[in-house]
Amino acid sequence: MSASDSSPGFISFIAVSFAVFFTTVIPAGSMAQPVKLSIKETLEKVQNNLPQLESYRLQAAAKKEDIPLVKNGLIPDLTVGYQVNIATFNNITGMNYPGFLLPISGPPSVTNEMNFVPGTALGALVKWNPFTFGQRNAAIEKAAAQYRQANTAYNEQLFQYQYAAANLYLETLYLKQVLRISEAVTSRYRVSLEQSLVLAKNGLKPGIDTAQFQSVIIQTEIDYLQTEKTCLQKLEELKRLTGIDAEPENILLTDSVFKPSLSIADSFALSNHPFLLNLEAQRSVTEAGLREAQRGWVPQLDIWGNLYARGSGVSANGTVNKGDGWNLSRTNAGVGLQLSFPVLQFSKINLKKKQYHLLLRSDEARLAQARLDITRQTESAILQYRQDAKIASKTPVQLKIATDVYEGLKLSYEAGLIDYTRLYQSQYELTKAELNNAAAQLQLWRSLLSVAIAKGNLALFTDQL
């Protein structure tokens, strides 16, 4: 490219051409109304729109139904049935309460005839277990513990997904800041390119400066596109977590200015941590299972009542009248109670109790480790926040100095007092200072988020917005 082709007028023509190209070729969909999204809205959308969390909610709701299901055992069980059969009558039949009595057939009939006669029966059987010697209460406690555990599992999953979304929001916001910095860098280099063209045309600077600036501009454009790709990928993932139906380019992150003021002395209740609550709920389930096992070796009381009518095609004296088998000619009724005890089940019950004792000790060990881990994680997060706060207070000073140096050297370059190398170095230092400042602010907020996660309370983070 000759010096005449690289004139300021030519550069302006190229810029206008690109502007016309992008305004006419870019699809209309990309010009859609932007969807505004704050961090608090992000957390709310994760809670309301993520299918995985809906799955945990429904599992908890299903566990809740186990409580009335177990309580329903107090209601008597009434079974009504009608029976038709055709059978031989070579044995004497009778009625007994089904369960723990072995039925006998009675003495054989006088003759052995393969004569099939009809028989019918219509009956109702009531069975009631009003007293279970603690078994029902133990089952209710276990169902309630399982419901609480399902709720804490949901809360823990919600906490983890909201943390992932908040962290993704901060990363995306940082990338958008990097994109703005990249645009500013490109703009500075274009200004320097125009200056070098003028200076080269007047013979004050060598033409190589122009080529070097052009090369740097291309590199910054490549860096911009790579950062933009990463940013769009982050926005796609943010869409998945929040359920937003919009193109990534149209998502506008509104929480762009942060001024955290965390009180390091802020206390927190370790017992309210979602992860710890889930472990404690699991321990409660194990304890309830142990109590249920301890109630396994107790008596079982059944109260029953039976009322039915039957018809038979054979009479008591052996006379066969098959037509009578279709009539409910005889009525029978009975009531009673039965107390049973699993005498030889003590070994099985003891093994189950031993198993639950081991599981309970395991749960206690997990809780102890979790308390230790959370405490150490909190201390580490607070320490990191303090250090990051110190760093974040330094980077604006570094940025101001780098800006002042660049402005001064830019004037010197325009006057022909310095060469390309010194100006490029000042631009590089300014870019580095801008990126350092953006990274320091991001890291400060990520440290604050880490403190909130360690303490199990995202409000410590969102309250700073």
C-alpha positions, -999 to 999 in steps of 0.1 A, spaced: 0 0 0 14 34 -10 15 64 12 -12 81 -9 -35 51 -5 -31 53 32 -42 89 35 -66 100 62 -93 104 36 -89 68 24 -91 56 60 -123 75 66 -138 61 34 -130 25 46 -145 32 80 -177 45 64 -179 15 41 -176 -9 70 -203 10 89 -227 8 59 -219 -29 55 -226 -38 90 -259 -18 92 -272 -34 60 -259 -70 63 -264 -78 100 -298 -97 104 -327 -78 118 -329 -103 147 -297 -90 162 -313 -56 165 -340 -69 187 -349 -53 220 -323 -62 246 -332 -84 275 -320 -67 307 -307 -91 334 -294 -83 369 -277 -107 393 -308 -109 415 -330 -116 385 -305 -142 374 -309 -160 408 -347 -158 406 -348 -172 371 -326 -201 381 -349 -209 409 -381 -207 388 -370 -219 353 -344 -246 357 -360 -281 350 -335 -299 372 -346 -279 403 -382 -286 394 -373 -323 395 -360 -318 431 -392 -299 441 -414 -327 428 -394 -353 446 -398 -334 478 -436 -331 471 -437 -369 465 -419 -375 498 -444 -353 516 -472 -377 506 -455 -405 524 -465 -389 558 -503 -392 553 -498 -425 536 -482 -440 567 -508 -423 589 -535 -439 568 -526 -472 584 -548 -462 614 -579 -464 592 -595 -498 592 -591 -519 560 -624 -531 545 -624 -556 517 -656 -566 499 -656 -594 475 -679 -618 455 -669 -653 446 -682 -679 422 -667 -714 420 -674 -749 408 -657 -775 429 -660 -810 444 -673 -815 479 -653 -844 492 -640 -824 522 -657 -804 549 -651 -767 547 -654 -739 573 -645 -703 580 -614 -690 597 -596 -656 599 -568 -657 573 -533 -650 586 -516 -671 612 -539 -701 614 -531 -731 592 -565 -743 578 -574 -780 579 -598 -798 556 -616 -818 583 -627 -854 579 -632 -868 544 -667 -873 529 -683 -907 529 -679 -911 492 -652 -899 468 -671 -885 438 -658 -862 411 -690 -844 410 -686 -806 405 -713 -784 421 -715 -746 421 -709 -724 450 -712 -686 456 -702 -662 484 -705 -625 491 -686 -611 520 -669 -582 538 -637 -585 558 -626 -557 582 -591 -555 595 -579 -529 619 -545 -522 636 -553 -495 662 -523 -503 683 -489 -509 668 -467 -506 699 -448 -476 684 -443 -491 649 -467 -466 632 -452 -436 650 -417 -447 640 -428 -450 604 -443 -415 605 -411 -401 620 -391 -417 592 -414 -404 565 -412 -369 579 -374 -371 581 -373 -382 545 -394 -353 535 -372 -329 553 -341 -345 537 -357 -341 502 -363 -304 510 -328 -298 521 -315 -316 490 -335 -292 469 -321 -262 488 -286 -274 484 -290 -279 446 -306 -245 443 -277 -230 462 -252 -247 439 -270 -237 407 -274 -201 419 -237 -199 427 -228 -212 393 -251 -187 377 -237 -158 397 -202 -168 390 -210 -171 353 -226 -136 354 -194 -121 368 -172 -139 343 -194 -127 314 -194 -91 328 -156 -92 329 -154 -104 293 -177 -76 283 -154 -52 300 -125 -67 282 -144 -62 249 -149 -25 257 -112 -23 265 -103 -40 233 -125 -15 214 -107 14 231 -73 -2 223 -82 -5 187 -94 31 186 -61 43 201 -41 23 176 -62 37 147 -55 72 159 -18 64 161 -20 49 126 -35 81 112 -8 101 130 19 79 115 5 83 80 6 121 84 42 120 98 53 95 71 39 117 44 57 147 58 89 127 61 91 130 99 86 92 105 95 61 85 67 43 67 75 12 87 56 28 116 24 26 95 28 -11 88 35 -18 124 4 0 136 -17 -18 109 -3 -52 122 -12 -43 158 -47 -33 148 -53 -66 131 -40 -84 162 -64 -64 185 -93 -73 162 -84 -110 164 -82 -107 202 -116 -90 202 -132 -118 182 -117 -145 204 -129 -127 235 -163 -122 219 -166 -159 212 -159 -168 248 -184 -142 260 -211 -155 238 -204 -191 250 -208 -178 286 -241 -161 277 -254 -193 261 -247 -212 294 -263 -183 313 -294 -187 290 -295 -224 299 -295 -218 336 -320 -189 336 -343 -201 308 -341 -168 290 -354 -170 254 -332 -145 237 -301 -144 215 -268 -140 235 -261 -107 217 -294 -93 231 -288 -100 268 -278 -69 286 -261 -73 320 -272 -44 341 -251 -49 372 -219 -34 358 -208 -11 387 -199 -27 420 -189 -11 453 -186 -39 478 -183 -31 515 -182 -64 532 -178 -65 570 -152 -91 576 -164 -94 612 -198 -105 599 -208 -135 619 -227 -165 604 -247 -194 616 -228 -226 606 -260 -246 612 -278 -227 584 -254 -238 557 -274 -257 530 -248 -284 526 -247 -289 564 -285 -289 566 -287 -316 540 -262 -338 559 -281 -332 592 -314 -342 574 -297 -374 562 -286 -382 597 -322 -376 609 -334 -402 583 -309 -427 596 -320 -420 632 -356 -425 622 -347 -458 604 -330 -470 636 -360 -462 657 -382 -481 632 -359 -511 634 -360 -510 672 -398 -513 669 -395 -544 647 -395 -569 676 -429 -560 692 -463 -577 691 -488 -571 663 -524 -567 672 -551 -574 645 -588 -568 651 -610 -583 625 -646 -588 616 -661 -609 589 -696 -611 574 -705 -631 544 -733 -650 528 -728 -682 508 -747 -707 487 -738 -743 479 -750 -769 455 -747 -796 481 -765 -798 514 -751 -810 548 -765 -845 543 -749 -848 509 -779 -842 487 -769 -824 455 -790 -796 443 -768 -775 419 -794 -748 416 -790 -739 453 -753 -730 445 -764 -698 430 -784 -686 459 -769 -669 490 -788 -691 514 -765 -691 544 -751 -661 564 -720 -663 585 -704 -637 607 -674 -635 630 -653 -610 650 -621 -615 668 -586 -603 676 -552 -618 671 -520 -609 689 -488 -622 672 -452 -619 681 -421 -625 658 -403 -648 683 -374 -658 661 -369 -624 644 -347 -610 671 -315 -619 652 -326 -602 621 -337 -571 640 -304 -569 659 -285 -571 626 -306 -543 612 -301 -522 643 -263 -528 641 -264 -517 605 -282 -484 613 -258 -477 642 -229 -479 618 -247 -457 593 -254 -432 621 -217 -431 630 -209 -425 594 -234 -396 592 -218 -381 623 -183 -383 608 -195 -367 576 -211 -339 596 -179 -333 617 -158 -332 585 -183 -308 568 -182 -284 598 -144 -284 597 -143 -279 559 -169 -250 560 -150 -233 588 -117 -235 570 -133 -225 537 -148 -194 553 -115 -184 569 -97 -189 535 -124 -169 516 -122 -140 540 -84 -139 538 -86 -140 500 -111 -112 500 -89 -90 522 -60 -94 499 -80 -89 467 -95 -57 482 -60 -44 487 -51 -52 451 -83 -37 438 -74 -4 456 -41 -2 437 -51 -9 401 -70 24 396 -39 42 406 -18 22 382 -44 28 354 -43 66 360 -5 67 358 -5 46 326 -31 69 311 -11 100 319 21 85 305 3 75 273 -13 109 268 21 125 273 40 102 249 12 105 223 18 143 222 56 136 219 50 112 190 28 137 172 56 162 176 82 137 162 101 137 194 99 99 201 98 68 179 71 41 174 86 18 201 81 41 230 46 50 220 37 13 214 52 5 248 30 31 265 -1 18 247 8 -17 258 13 -6 294 -21 13 293 -39 -18 279 -23 -40 306 -33 -15 333 -69 -15 320 -71 -53 320 -55 -55 354 -80 -31 368 -109 -50 353 -95 -83 365 -89 -70 400 -125 -58 402 -138 -91 390 -116 -110 414 -128 -88 443 -164 -97 435 -156 -134 430 -139 -133 464 -170 -118 479 -191 -145 463 -167 -171 477 -173 -157 512 -210 -159 506 -207 -195 494 -185 -205 523 -210 -191 547 -239 -206 529 -257 -173 525 -259 -157 490 -275 -126 505 -241 -116 517 -233 -112 480 -266 -99 466 -270 -73 494 -240 -55 480 -257 -49 447 
